[in-house]
Amino acid sequence: MKVRDYLSIPYLLEAQAVERDGQWTRRLRYPELGNIEAVHDDVERALLDLERARITEVMRRLRAGDPPPVPRRPLETTDQGWWARRLGLGALVDGQLDRDAQDLTNDG
């Protein structure tokens, strides 16, 4: 699989309202990716933080030779390069999207 494919996998998203120190906030997470979660008062901000964490975790796993789970087929209609750049992670994925994921571990 290509790096782009791994970044295009649709993971189950859990969203909860949680009380912390007497205040309600939102917690979003991708349970299929382990402990990837984001907490914020604004659900949209939490989603952006969660997406940054997802891309970072997928790339970390690929570089470590530990591919993330593939519970579903990758979506064919996403532009993960644009999304990563929009989230401020362009440097993490630029030049990597069309590479075979296993080649990332060979970079050392």
C-alpha positions as a Markdown table, in Angstrom:
| # | Residue | x | y | z |
|---|---|---|---|---|
| 1 | Met | 0.0 | 0.0 | 0.0 |
| 2 | Lys | 1.1 | 3.6 | -0.6 |
| 3 | Val | 1.4 | 6.1 | 2.2 |
| 4 | Arg | -1.6 | 7.9 | 0.6 |
| 5 | Asp | -3.7 | 4.8 | 1.1 |
| 6 | Tyr | -2.9 | 4.5 | 4.8 |
| 7 | Leu | -3.7 | 8.2 | 5.3 |
| 8 | Ser | -7.0 | 7.7 | 3.5 |
| 9 | Ile | -8.3 | 4.9 | 5.8 |
| 10 | Pro | -11.6 | 5.9 | 7.4 |
| 11 | Tyr | -11.4 | 5.2 | 11.1 |
| 12 | Leu | -14.3 | 5.0 | 13.5 |
| 13 | Leu | -14.6 | 8.3 | 15.3 |
| 14 | Glu | -15.9 | 8.5 | 18.9 |
| 15 | Ala | -17.2 | 11.8 | 20.3 |
| 16 | Gln | -18.2 | 12.4 | 23.9 |
| 17 | Ala | -19.1 | 15.3 | 26.1 |
| 18 | Val | -17.1 | 15.0 | 29.2 |
| 19 | Glu | -17.1 | 17.0 | 32.5 |
| 20 | Arg | -13.7 | 18.2 | 33.7 |
| 21 | Asp | -13.3 | 20.4 | 36.7 |
| 22 | Gly | -17.0 | 21.2 | 36.6 |
| 23 | Gln | -16.9 | 22.3 | 33.0 |
| 24 | Trp | -18.2 | 20.4 | 30.0 |
| 25 | Thr | -15.9 | 19.8 | 27.1 |
| 26 | Arg | -15.7 | 17.5 | 24.0 |
| 27 | Arg | -13.4 | 14.5 | 23.6 |
| 28 | Leu | -12.9 | 12.9 | 20.2 |
| 29 | Arg | -10.9 | 9.8 | 19.5 |
| 30 | Tyr | -10.0 | 7.2 | 17.0 |
| 31 | Pro | -10.1 | 4.0 | 19.1 |
| 32 | Glu | -8.9 | 1.8 | 16.2 |
| 33 | Leu | -5.6 | 3.8 | 16.3 |
| 34 | Gly | -4.9 | 3.3 | 20.0 |
| 35 | Asn | -4.8 | 6.3 | 22.3 |
| 36 | Ile | -5.3 | 9.0 | 19.7 |
| 37 | Glu | -7.6 | 11.6 | 21.1 |
| 38 | Ala | -8.2 | 15.3 | 21.3 |
| 39 | Val | -10.1 | 17.4 | 23.9 |
| 40 | His | -11.4 | 20.9 | 23.4 |
| 41 | Asp | -14.4 | 23.1 | 24.3 |
| 42 | Asp | -15.0 | 23.6 | 20.6 |
| 43 | Val | -15.8 | 20.3 | 18.8 |
| 44 | Glu | -14.4 | 21.7 | 15.5 |
| 45 | Arg | -11.1 | 22.5 | 17.1 |
| 46 | Ala | -11.0 | 19.1 | 18.7 |
| 47 | Leu | -11.6 | 17.5 | 15.3 |
| 48 | Leu | -8.7 | 19.5 | 13.7 |
| 49 | Asp | -6.4 | 18.5 | 16.6 |
| 50 | Leu | -7.5 | 14.8 | 16.3 |
| 51 | Glu | -6.8 | 14.9 | 12.5 |
| 52 | Arg | -3.3 | 16.2 | 13.2 |
| 53 | Ala | -2.7 | 13.4 | 15.7 |
| 54 | Arg | -4.1 | 10.8 | 13.2 |
| 55 | Ile | -1.7 | 11.9 | 10.4 |
| 56 | Thr | 1.2 | 12.1 | 12.8 |
| 57 | Glu | 0.5 | 8.7 | 14.3 |
| 58 | Val | 0.0 | 7.0 | 10.9 |
| 59 | Met | 3.3 | 8.4 | 9.6 |
| 60 | Arg | 5.1 | 7.5 | 12.9 |
| 61 | Arg | 3.9 | 3.9 | 12.6 |
| 62 | Leu | 4.9 | 3.6 | 9.0 |
| 63 | Arg | 8.4 | 4.9 | 9.7 |
| 64 | Ala | 8.7 | 2.4 | 12.6 |
| 65 | Gly | 7.7 | -0.5 | 10.4 |
| 66 | Asp | 4.5 | -1.0 | 12.4 |
| 67 | Pro | 1.7 | -0.2 | 9.9 |
| 68 | Pro | -1.6 | 1.1 | 11.4 |
| 69 | Pro | -4.7 | -1.1 | 11.3 |
| 70 | Val | -6.7 | -1.3 | 8.1 |
| 71 | Pro | -10.3 | -1.9 | 9.3 |
| 72 | Arg | -11.7 | -0.5 | 6.0 |
| 73 | Arg | -10.7 | 0.1 | 2.5 |
| 74 | Pro | -9.0 | 3.5 | 1.9 |
| 75 | Leu | -11.3 | 6.2 | 0.6 |
| 76 | Glu | -10.6 | 7.1 | -3.0 |
| 77 | Thr | -11.9 | 10.6 | -3.0 |
| 78 | Thr | -9.7 | 12.3 | -0.4 |
| 79 | Asp | -6.8 | 14.6 | -0.9 |
| 80 | Gln | -4.6 | 13.8 | 2.1 |
| 81 | Gly | -1.8 | 16.0 | 0.9 |
| 82 | Trp | -4.1 | 19.1 | 0.8 |
| 83 | Trp | -5.5 | 18.1 | 4.2 |
| 84 | Ala | -2.0 | 17.6 | 5.8 |
| 85 | Arg | -0.9 | 21.0 | 4.5 |
| 86 | Arg | -4.1 | 22.6 | 5.7 |
| 87 | Leu | -3.4 | 21.2 | 9.2 |
| 88 | Gly | 0.2 | 22.5 | 9.1 |
| 89 | Leu | 1.7 | 19.0 | 8.5 |
| 90 | Gly | 2.8 | 19.4 | 4.9 |
| 91 | Ala | 6.5 | 18.9 | 5.7 |
| 92 | Leu | 5.5 | 15.5 | 7.2 |
| 93 | Val | 3.9 | 14.1 | 4.1 |
| 94 | Asp | 5.3 | 16.1 | 1.1 |
| 95 | Gly | 7.1 | 13.8 | -1.2 |
| 96 | Gln | 5.9 | 10.7 | 0.7 |
| 97 | Leu | 2.3 | 10.2 | -0.4 |
| 98 | Asp | 3.0 | 8.1 | -3.5 |
| 99 | Arg | 5.8 | 6.0 | -2.0 |
| 100 | Asp | 5.2 | 2.4 | -0.9 |
| 101 | Ala | 4.7 | 2.5 | 2.8 |
| 102 | Gln | 7.3 | -0.2 | 3.5 |
| 103 | Asp | 9.9 | 2.1 | 1.9 |
| 104 | Leu | 9.6 | 4.5 | 4.7 |
| 105 | Thr | 11.2 | 2.1 | 7.1 |
| 106 | Asn | 14.1 | 1.7 | 4.8 |
| 107 | Asp | 14.9 | 5.4 | 5.1 |
| 108 | Gly | 16.2 | 4.9 | 8.7 |
